[in-house]
Amino acid sequence: MRAYPSWAAQFRTVFQPDDYFPDVVTEQVDGTIVEWELGEWLKPDQMARAKTREGIETDIMNAIGDQGSNNTQHNLLCVLLTQRRRQTF
């Protein structure tokens, strides 16, 4: 929608429901409701990278478990980075 503002101007509201289907629901300016199912990516290599990332994110969340609500006022998130240890002899 950012790439095509003229297309985005046709929507009054856009949201992602919690249900499995549809992926996105839009309400057009004329009041028509359109349910969108995003079938596949245009570029298979993008889809492969996204699936790999999803798998990594799922593994991390499974490893650290439920973190509860974030009630901090000044911190939105914490980023975990992996580092290779330099071997010293």
The first five atom37 places (N, CA, C, CB, O) and aatype in JSON, in Angstrom:
{
  "aatype": [12, 1, 0, 18, 14, 15, 17, 0, 0, 5, 13, 1, 16, 19, 13, 5, 14, 3, 3, 18, 13, 14, 3, 19, 19, 16, 6, 5, 19, 3, 7, 16, 9, 19, 6, 17, 6, 10, 7, 6, 17, 10, 11, 14, 3, 5, 12, 0, 1, 0, 11, 16, 1, 6, 7, 9, 6, 16, 3, 9, 12, 2, 0, 9, 7, 3, 5, 7, 15, 2, 2, 16, 5, 8, 2, 10, 10, 4, 19, 10, 10, 16, 5, 1, 1, 1, 5, 16, 13],
  "atom_mask": [
    [1, 1, 1, 1, 1],
    [1, 1, 1, 1, 1],
    [1, 1, 1, 1, 1],
    [1, 1, 1, 1, 1],
    [1, 1, 1, 1, 1],
    [1, 1, 1, 1, 1],
    [1, 1, 1, 1, 1],
    [1, 1, 1, 1, 1],
    [1, 1, 1, 1, 1],
    [1, 1, 1, 1, 1],
    [1, 1, 1, 1, 1],
    [1, 1, 1, 1, 1],
    [1, 1, 1, 1, 1],
    [1, 1, 1, 1, 1],
    [1, 1, 1, 1, 1],
    [1, 1, 1, 1, 1],
    [1, 1, 1, 1, 1],
    [1, 1, 1, 1, 1],
    [1, 1, 1, 1, 1],
    [1, 1, 1, 1, 1],
    [1, 1, 1, 1, 1],
    [1, 1, 1, 1, 1],
    [1, 1, 1, 1, 1],
    [1, 1, 1, 1, 1],
    [1, 1, 1, 1, 1],
    [1, 1, 1, 1, 1],
    [1, 1, 1, 1, 1],
    [1, 1, 1, 1, 1],
    [1, 1, 1, 1, 1],
    [1, 1, 1, 1, 1],
    [1, 1, 1, 0, 1],
    [1, 1, 1, 1, 1],
    [1, 1, 1, 1, 1],
    [1, 1, 1, 1, 1],
    [1, 1, 1, 1, 1],
    [1, 1, 1, 1, 1],
    [1, 1, 1, 1, 1],
    [1, 1, 1, 1, 1],
    [1, 1, 1, 0, 1],
    [1, 1, 1, 1, 1],
    [1, 1, 1, 1, 1],
    [1, 1, 1, 1, 1],
    [1, 1, 1, 1, 1],
    [1, 1, 1, 1, 1],
    [1, 1, 1, 1, 1],
    [1, 1, 1, 1, 1],
    [1, 1, 1, 1, 1],
    [1, 1, 1, 1, 1],
    [1, 1, 1, 1, 1],
    [1, 1, 1, 1, 1],
    [1, 1, 1, 1, 1],
    [1, 1, 1, 1, 1],
    [1, 1, 1, 1, 1],
    [1, 1, 1, 1, 1],
    [1, 1, 1, 0, 1],
    [1, 1, 1, 1, 1],
    [1, 1, 1, 1, 1],
    [1, 1, 1, 1, 1],
    [1, 1, 1, 1, 1],
    [1, 1, 1, 1, 1],
    [1, 1, 1, 1, 1],
    [1, 1, 1, 1, 1],
    [1, 1, 1, 1, 1],
    [1, 1, 1, 1, 1],
    [1, 1, 1, 0, 1],
    [1, 1, 1, 1, 1],
    [1, 1, 1, 1, 1],
    [1, 1, 1, 0, 1],
    [1, 1, 1, 1, 1],
    [1, 1, 1, 1, 1],
    [1, 1, 1, 1, 1],
    [1, 1, 1, 1, 1],
    [1, 1, 1, 1, 1],
    [1, 1, 1, 1, 1],
    [1, 1, 1, 1, 1],
    [1, 1, 1, 1, 1],
    [1, 1, 1, 1, 1],
    [1, 1, 1, 1, 1],
    [1, 1, 1, 1, 1],
    [1, 1, 1, 1, 1],
    [1, 1, 1, 1, 1],
    [1, 1, 1, 1, 1],
    [1, 1, 1, 1, 1],
    [1, 1, 1, 1, 1],
    [1, 1, 1, 1, 1],
    [1, 1, 1, 1, 1],
    [1, 1, 1, 1, 1],
    [1, 1, 1, 1, 1],
    [1, 1, 1, 1, 1]
  ],
  "atom_positions": [
    [[0.82, -1.19, 0.0], [0.0, 0.0, 0.0], [0.87, 1.26, 0.0], [-0.94, 0.0, 1.2], [0.48, 2.29, -0.55]],
    [[2.04, 1.17, 0.62], [2.95, 2.31, 0.58], [3.47, 2.54, -0.83], [4.13, 2.1, 1.55], [3.71, 3.68, -1.24]],
    [[3.63, 1.45, -1.57], [4.16, 1.56, -2.93], [3.15, 2.18, -3.88], [4.58, 0.2, -3.44], [3.53, 2.8, -4.87]],
    [[1.85, 2.0, -3.6], [0.8, 2.5, -4.49], [-0.24, 3.28, -3.68], [0.12, 1.33, -5.26], [-1.32, 2.75, -3.4]],
    [[0.05, 4.51, -3.3], [-0.88, 5.31, -2.51], [-2.24, 5.47, -3.17], [-0.3, 6.66, -2.25], [-3.25, 5.56, -2.47]],
    [[-2.29, 5.52, -4.5], [-3.58, 5.67, -5.17], [-4.45, 4.43, -4.94], [-3.38, 5.92, -6.68], [-5.67, 4.53, -4.84]],
    [[-3.82, 3.27, -4.86], [-4.55, 2.03, -4.56], [-4.99, 2.03, -3.09], [-3.67, 0.77, -4.86], [-6.12, 1.66, -2.78]],
    [[-4.09, 2.45, -2.2], [-4.4, 2.49, -0.77], [-5.54, 3.45, -0.47], [-3.16, 2.88, 0.02], [-6.28, 3.25, 0.5]],
    [[-5.7, 4.49, -1.28], [-6.76, 5.47, -1.06], [-8.15, 4.87, -1.24], [-6.58, 6.65, -2.0], [-9.15, 5.47, -0.83]],
    [[-8.23, 3.69, -1.84], [-9.53, 3.03, -2.03], [-10.04, 2.37, -0.75], [-9.42, 1.99, -3.14], [-11.2, 1.95, -0.69]],
    [[-9.18, 2.27, 0.28], [-9.56, 1.56, 1.5], [-9.91, 2.53, 2.62], [-8.43, 0.64, 1.95], [-9.21, 3.52, 2.84]],
    [[-10.99, 2.24, 3.31], [-11.36, 3.0, 4.5], [-10.63, 2.42, 5.71], [-12.9, 3.0, 4.72], [-10.07, 3.17, 6.51]],
    [[-10.64, 1.08, 5.83], [-9.94, 0.41, 6.92], [-9.25, -0.85, 6.4], [-10.91, 0.05, 8.08], [-9.7, -1.45, 5.42]],
    [[-8.17, -1.22, 7.06], [-7.43, -2.43, 6.73], [-7.04, -3.09, 8.06], [-6.16, -2.12, 5.83], [-6.48, -2.42, 8.93]],
    [[-7.33, -4.39, 8.21], [-6.9, -5.06, 9.44], [-6.65, -6.54, 9.18], [-7.95, -4.88, 10.55], [-7.14, -7.11, 8.2]],
    [[-5.88, -7.15, 10.08], [-5.58, -8.56, 10.0], [-6.34, -9.27, 11.11], [-4.04, -8.82, 10.11], [-6.06, -9.05, 12.29]],
    [[-7.3, -10.13, 10.76], [-8.04, -10.86, 11.78], [-7.19, -11.95, 12.42], [-9.31, -11.47, 11.19], [-6.18, -12.36, 11.87]],
    [[-7.61, -12.41, 13.6], [-6.9, -13.48, 14.3], [-7.15, -14.85, 13.68], [-7.29, -13.49, 15.76], [-6.38, -15.78, 13.9]],
    [[-8.22, -14.98, 12.91], [-8.57, -16.27, 12.32], [-7.57, -16.68, 11.25], [-9.97, -16.22, 11.72], [-6.8, -15.86, 10.75]],
    [[-7.59, -17.97, 10.91], [-6.69, -18.51, 9.89], [-7.0, -17.91, 8.52], [-6.79, -20.04, 9.84], [-6.08, -17.62, 7.75]],
    [[-8.27, -17.74, 8.22], [-8.69, -17.15, 6.95], [-9.63, -16.0, 7.25], [-9.38, -18.21, 6.02], [-10.46, -16.15, 8.15]],
    [[-9.57, -14.91, 6.6], [-8.62, -14.47, 5.58], [-7.38, -13.86, 6.23], [-9.29, -13.45, 4.64], [-7.33, -13.66, 7.44]],
    [[-6.37, -13.57, 5.39], [-5.15, -12.94, 5.89], [-5.37, -11.46, 6.2], [-4.03, -13.1, 4.87], [-4.85, -10.95, 7.2]],
    [[-6.12, -10.78, 5.35], [-6.37, -9.34, 5.51], [-7.81, -9.06, 5.13], [-5.39, -8.49, 4.63], [-8.36, -9.66, 4.21]],
    [[-8.43, -8.13, 5.86], [-9.79, -7.68, 5.53], [-9.73, -6.17, 5.3], [-10.82, -8.04, 6.69], [-9.15, -5.43, 6.1]],
    [[-10.32, -5.73, 4.2], [-10.37, -4.29, 3.92], [-11.81, -3.85, 3.77], [-9.57, -3.95, 2.65], [-12.67, -4.6, 3.29]],
    [[-12.06, -2.63, 4.18], [-13.35, -2.0, 3.9], [-13.07, -0.91, 2.89], [-14.05, -1.42, 5.22], [-12.29, 0.01, 3.15]],
    [[-13.72, -1.02, 1.73], [-13.52, -0.04, 0.66], [-14.2, 1.27, 1.04], [-14.07, -0.58, -0.7], [-15.04, 1.31, 1.94]],
    [[-13.85, 2.32, 0.36], [-14.45, 3.63, 0.6], [-15.96, 3.57, 0.41], [-13.84, 4.68, -0.33], [-16.7, 4.28, 1.11]],
    [[-16.44, 2.74, -0.52], [-17.89, 2.64, -0.76], [-18.59, 1.71, 0.23], [-18.14, 2.15, -2.18], [-19.8, 1.47, 0.09]],
    [[-17.85, 1.17, 1.23], [-18.45, 0.32, 2.25], [-18.35, -1.18, 1.96], [0.0, 0.0, 0.0], [-18.69, -1.99, 2.82]],
    [[-17.88, -1.56, 0.79], [-17.72, -2.97, 0.44], [-16.61, -3.58, 1.28], [-17.41, -3.13, -1.07], [-15.54, -2.99, 1.43]],
    [[-16.86, -4.78, 1.83], [-15.86, -5.52, 2.6], [-15.2, -6.54, 1.67], [-16.51, -6.22, 3.85], [-15.89, -7.3, 0.99]],
    [[-13.87, -6.55, 1.64], [-13.12, -7.5, 0.82], [-12.19, -8.29, 1.73], [-12.33, -6.77, -0.32], [-11.41, -7.7, 2.49]],
    [[-12.26, -9.62, 1.64], [-11.38, -10.5, 2.41], [-10.28, -10.99, 1.48], [-12.16, -11.7, 3.04], [-10.56, -11.53, 0.41]],
    [[-9.03, -10.81, 1.89], [-7.87, -11.14, 1.06], [-7.15, -12.35, 1.64], [-6.92, -9.93, 0.95], [-6.87, -12.4, 2.84]],
    [[-6.84, -13.3, 0.81], [-6.0, -14.43, 1.17], [-4.71, -14.28, 0.37], [-6.71, -15.82, 0.9], [-4.74, -14.31, -0.86]],
    [[-3.61, -14.14, 1.06], [-2.33, -13.97, 0.39], [-1.8, -15.36, 0.06], [-1.31, -13.16, 1.28], [-1.35, -16.09, 0.94]],
    [[-1.86, -15.71, -1.21], [-1.57, -17.07, -1.64], [-0.1, -17.43, -1.7], [0.0, 0.0, 0.0], [0.3, -18.46, -1.14]],
    [[0.7, -16.64, -2.35], [2.12, -16.95, -2.45], [2.9, -15.7, -2.77], [2.37, -18.02, -3.51], [2.35, -14.71, -3.25]],
    [[4.18, -15.76, -2.5], [5.06, -14.65, -2.81], [5.36, -14.66, -4.29], [6.36, -14.73, -1.98], [5.26, -15.7, -4.95]],
    [[5.72, -13.52, -4.8], [6.07, -13.44, -6.21], [7.45, -14.02, -6.48], [6.02, -12.0, -6.67], [7.7, -14.54, -7.57]],
    [[8.33, -13.94, -5.51], [9.68, -14.45, -5.69], [9.92, -15.6, -4.72], [10.73, -13.31, -5.49], [9.89, -15.38, -3.51]],
    [[10.16, -16.8, -5.21], [10.35, -17.96, -4.33], [11.51, -17.79, -3.34], [10.59, -19.19, -5.16], [11.43, -18.31, -2.22]],
    [[12.58, -17.08, -3.72], [13.7, -16.92, -2.79], [13.3, -16.05, -1.6], [14.9, -16.31, -3.51], [13.8, -16.26, -0.5]],
    [[12.41, -15.07, -1.81], [11.92, -14.28, -0.69], [11.1, -15.14, 0.25], [11.08, -13.09, -1.2], [11.22, -15.03, 1.47]],
    [[10.27, -15.99, -0.3], [9.45, -16.87, 0.52], [10.32, -17.83, 1.32], [8.46, -17.65, -0.36], [10.04, -18.08, 2.49]],
    [[11.35, -18.35, 0.7], [12.25, -19.28, 1.4], [12.93, -18.58, 2.57], [13.3, -19.85, 0.42], [13.03, -19.15, 3.66]],
    [[13.41, -17.36, 2.36], [14.05, -16.61, 3.45], [13.06, -16.31, 4.57], [14.65, -15.3, 2.92], [13.4, -16.42, 5.75]],
    [[11.83, -15.94, 4.2], [10.81, -15.64, 5.2], [10.47, -16.88, 6.02], [9.55, -15.07, 4.54], [10.31, -16.79, 7.24]],
    [[10.34, -18.02, 5.37], [10.03, -19.26, 6.08], [11.17, -19.65, 7.02], [9.76, -20.4, 5.08], [10.93, -20.11, 8.13]],
    [[12.41, -19.45, 6.58], [13.56, -19.74, 7.43], [13.53, -18.84, 8.66], [14.89, -19.54, 6.66], [13.74, -19.3, 9.79]],
    [[13.27, -17.56, 8.43], [13.21, -16.62, 9.55], [12.07, -16.97, 10.52], [13.02, -15.18, 9.03], [12.26, -16.91, 11.73]],
    [[10.91, -17.34, 9.99], [9.79, -17.74, 10.84], [10.18, -18.93, 11.7], [8.56, -18.09, 10.0], [9.85, -18.98, 12.89]],
    [[10.88, -19.89, 11.09], [11.31, -21.07, 11.84], [12.26, -20.71, 12.97], [0.0, 0.0, 0.0], [12.15, -21.23, 14.08]],
    [[13.2, -19.8, 12.69], [14.15, -19.36, 13.72], [13.41, -18.63, 14.84], [15.22, -18.44, 13.1], [13.68, -18.87, 16.02]],
    [[12.49, -17.74, 14.47], [11.72, -17.01, 15.48], [10.91, -17.97, 16.35], [10.79, -16.0, 14.82], [10.85, -17.79, 17.57]],
    [[10.3, -18.97, 15.74], [9.53, -19.96, 16.49], [10.44, -20.72, 17.45], [8.82, -20.94, 15.54], [10.08, -20.93, 18.61]],
    [[11.61, -21.14, 16.98], [12.56, -21.86, 17.83], [12.99, -21.01, 19.02], [13.79, -22.29, 17.02], [13.08, -21.52, 20.14]],
    [[13.27, -19.73, 18.79], [13.68, -18.85, 19.88], [12.55, -18.7, 20.9], [14.08, -17.46, 19.34], [12.78, -18.81, 22.1]],
    [[11.33, -18.46, 20.41], [10.2, -18.29, 21.33], [9.93, -19.57, 22.12], [8.93, -17.89, 20.56], [9.59, -19.5, 23.31]],
    [[10.08, -20.72, 21.48], [9.9, -21.99, 22.2], [10.99, -22.18, 23.25], [9.92, -23.17, 21.21], [10.73, -22.72, 24.32]],
    [[12.21, -21.73, 22.96], [13.32, -21.89, 23.89], [13.2, -20.97, 25.1], [14.64, -21.63, 23.18], [13.47, -21.39, 26.23]],
    [[12.78, -19.71, 24.88], [12.72, -18.78, 26.01], [11.37, -18.8, 26.73], [13.0, -17.37, 25.53], [11.26, -18.31, 27.85]],
    [[10.37, -19.37, 26.09], [9.06, -19.49, 26.74], [8.3, -18.17, 26.79], [0.0, 0.0, 0.0], [8.77, -17.14, 26.29]],
    [[7.13, -18.23, 27.39], [6.27, -17.06, 27.49], [6.93, -15.99, 28.35], [4.9, -17.44, 28.08], [7.36, -16.26, 29.47]],
    [[7.02, -14.79, 27.82], [7.67, -13.69, 28.53], [6.69, -12.76, 29.23], [8.52, -12.9, 27.57], [7.1, -11.81, 29.89]],
    [[5.4, -13.03, 29.09], [4.4, -12.18, 29.73], [4.31, -10.82, 29.05], [0.0, 0.0, 0.0], [4.9, -10.59, 28.0]],
    [[3.57, -9.94, 29.67], [3.36, -8.59, 29.12], [4.59, -7.73, 29.34], [2.13, -7.94, 29.75], [5.28, -7.85, 30.35]],
    [[4.86, -6.85, 28.39], [5.94, -5.88, 28.52], [5.35, -4.61, 29.11], [6.64, -5.6, 27.14], [4.7, -3.84, 28.41]],
    [[5.58, -4.4, 30.4], [5.02, -3.23, 31.09], [6.02, -2.1, 31.26], [4.49, -3.64, 32.44], [5.76, -1.15, 32.0]],
    [[7.16, -2.19, 30.58], [8.15, -1.13, 30.71], [7.68, 0.12, 29.96], [9.52, -1.59, 30.16], [6.94, 0.04, 28.98]],
    [[8.11, 1.27, 30.46], [7.7, 2.52, 29.84], [8.65, 2.97, 28.74], [7.59, 3.6, 30.89], [8.23, 3.66, 27.81]],
    [[9.91, 2.6, 28.84], [10.9, 3.16, 27.93], [11.6, 2.13, 27.05], [11.92, 3.9, 28.71], [12.44, 2.49, 26.22]],
    [[11.27, 0.86, 27.2], [11.88, -0.2, 26.4], [10.8, -0.96, 25.66], [12.71, -1.16, 27.29], [9.88, -1.5, 26.28]],
    [[10.9, -0.99, 24.35], [9.92, -1.71, 23.55], [10.31, -3.17, 23.37], [9.75, -1.05, 22.19], [9.46, -4.05, 23.44]],
    [[11.6, -3.42, 23.14], [12.03, -4.78, 22.91], [13.51, -4.94, 23.24], [11.77, -5.18, 21.46], [14.23, -3.96, 23.44]],
    [[13.93, -6.17, 23.3], [15.32, -6.52, 23.51], [15.74, -7.41, 22.35], [15.54, -7.23, 24.89], [15.04, -8.36, 22.01]],
    [[16.86, -7.1, 21.75], [17.33, -7.87, 20.61], [18.43, -8.81, 21.05], [17.84, -6.93, 19.49], [19.4, -8.4, 21.7]],
    [[18.29, -10.1, 20.71], [19.29, -11.09, 21.02], [20.12, -11.34, 19.77], [18.66, -12.4, 21.53], [19.58, -11.63, 18.71]],
    [[21.42, -11.22, 19.91], [22.32, -11.44, 18.78], [23.28, -12.57, 19.11], [23.1, -10.15, 18.42], [23.74, -12.69, 20.25]],
    [[23.56, -13.38, 18.13], [24.55, -14.42, 18.35], [25.9, -13.9, 17.91], [24.18, -15.72, 17.59], [26.01, -13.11, 16.97]],
    [[26.93, -14.35, 18.59], [28.28, -13.95, 18.25], [29.15, -15.19, 18.22], [28.83, -12.91, 19.25], [28.99, -16.12, 19.01]],
    [[30.07, -15.16, 17.31], [31.07, -16.22, 17.28], [32.19, -15.85, 18.22], [31.6, -16.46, 15.84], [32.68, -14.73, 18.2]],
    [[32.58, -16.79, 19.02], [33.7, -16.56, 19.92], [35.01, -16.69, 19.16], [33.68, -17.55, 21.1], [35.21, -17.62, 18.39]],
    [[35.86, -15.74, 19.38], [37.19, -15.81, 18.77], [38.03, -16.77, 19.59], [37.86, -14.4, 18.67], [38.1, -16.67, 20.81]],
    [[38.66, -17.65, 18.9], [39.48, -18.63, 19.56], [40.88, -18.05, 19.75], [39.51, -19.94, 18.77], [41.5, -17.59, 18.79]],
    [[41.37, -18.09, 20.98], [42.72, -17.62, 21.24], [43.6, -18.78, 21.6], [42.73, -16.57, 22.35], [43.17, -19.73, 22.26]],
    [[44.84, -18.7, 21.18], [45.8, -19.78, 21.47], [46.88, -19.26, 22.36], [46.4, -20.36, 20.17], [47.79, -20.01, 22.72]]
  ]
}
